[in-house]
Amino acid sequence: MGVVVAKFGGSSLSEATQFQKVKHIISLDNRRLFIVPSAPGKRNSKDEKVTDMLLKCHELNEKGEDIADVFNKIRERFTSIASDLKLKIDIHGVLNEIEVNIRSGASKMYCASRGEYVNGMLLADYLGYNFFDPAGSILFSDDGNFDSERTNRTVAEKLCSLENAVIPGFYGSKDNGEIQTFSRGGSDISGAIVARALCAEVYENWTDVSGFLMADPRIVENPLEIRELTYRELRELSYMGATVLHEDAIFPVNKAGISTNIRNTNYPEHPGTIIRHVMRTEEAIPKKHVITGIAGKQGFDVITIEKSMMNSEVGFGMRVLQALYEFGISFEHLPTGIDSICVVVDHKNFDLYRNSVIKRIYELVQPDSVNVSENMAIIATVGRGMVRNPGTASRLFTALSEAKINIRMIDQGSSELSILVGINDEDFTKAVKAIYNAFVK
């Protein structure tokens, strides 16, 4: 029998009643033997996340200010959960040790990780599971880079000897024992790491939504749900702003060929969204809709470099990108012509070094001209079904034309998994609606 690794987000473990829901969910499937919890999230819109309060404690201590008021709020959150669930754990002792460490100058990452650490101890006590501290098993190099392969071997070796375990998300450690965290939302990554190490049958990611939607519900009213998609489609959608799952959580499970199931803790009977490495033959092409989803981002700049006979100049594009590299700026897209090349960059990153980058481009490639256009949005229309459906691009461009939206950029990969269009920022909402209506309604 295969095991299921289940990760529960901060909203799923924000208070005692949520812990009870989680325990019930786990009891419904005896394969759910390895659980990855986040720190307690908000209980309501006016509440604070525990991780935010822990970081505030670190900030106050760094300034030489007292952390008592903020830490007492953290203490109240955890002690109320322990009390309401009638847990045996010495929660006061655990919290006292953390407070002493923060006052003694513990690192920012240590402070940020303690929400997951304590929540993990509480959940392990409540479930009757083993508690497994990922420090010393989820490994980072001295410069803070995640060591994927060594982690996989270490976690597999240690967890395979346990019948069950609760493994706090979000953090691990360097070889010297110093706590190291992933970026915010990194518990998703921890869950995927554990699933890969255990060769899990499925990785369940429980949150407060019932999976992915075909479009942003803040833009499109009641968009349809995505029941199944591939990791490649998810990668495209995540990159363009779909944020149900931390995008770095894709790689460990995709590499191992393990499916991910996004589920809703508050609506456990809903099947959610399944993300597969490869679709089964009968599901390879969607039956109802050509596209899988629509996602986009605003706030891009386009650097247009023009030079006669550019296409015959070896290394021209490399030198253009070198100018960005020297200032630590990544490029998003790179449409080219015979005598011109356009580099799409994030406005916030580029604007800090705009004049210096343009100067460096002139030094490196001696262009005829360099122009910067601002306020561009990029929308990705994604779907594995597009490759076998002639006229997909035509439908998309017709929809935008009929909505009187000017297209500033078009980019389509050879796999035909997605079509990207650049438009004016001000047309973003209208464009998403137009594309959705053309393909779904």
Buried (B, 14 or more C-beta within 10 A) or exposed (E): EEBBBBBBBBBBBBBBEBBEBBBEBBEEEEBBBBBBBBBBBBBEEEEBBBBBBBBBBBBBBEEEEEBEEBBEEBBEBBBEBBEEBEBEBEBEEBBEEBBEBBBEEBBBBBBBBBBBBBBBBBBBBBBEBBBBBBBEBBBBEEEEEBBEEBBBEBBBEBBEEBEBBBBBBBBBBBEEEBBBBBEEBBBBBBBBBBBBBBEBBBBBBBBBBBBBBBBBEEBBEEBBBBEBBBBBBBBBBBBBBBEBBBBBBBBBBBBBEBBBBBBBBBEBEBBBBBBBBEBEEEBEBBEEBBBBBBBBBBBBBBBBBBBEEBBEEEEBBEBBBBBBEEBEBEBBBEBBEEBBBBBBBBBEBBBEBBEEBBEBBBEBBEBEEBEBBEBBBBBBBBBBBBBEBEEBBEBBBEBBEEBEBEBBBEBBEEEBBBBBBBBBBEBBBBBBBBBBEBBBE
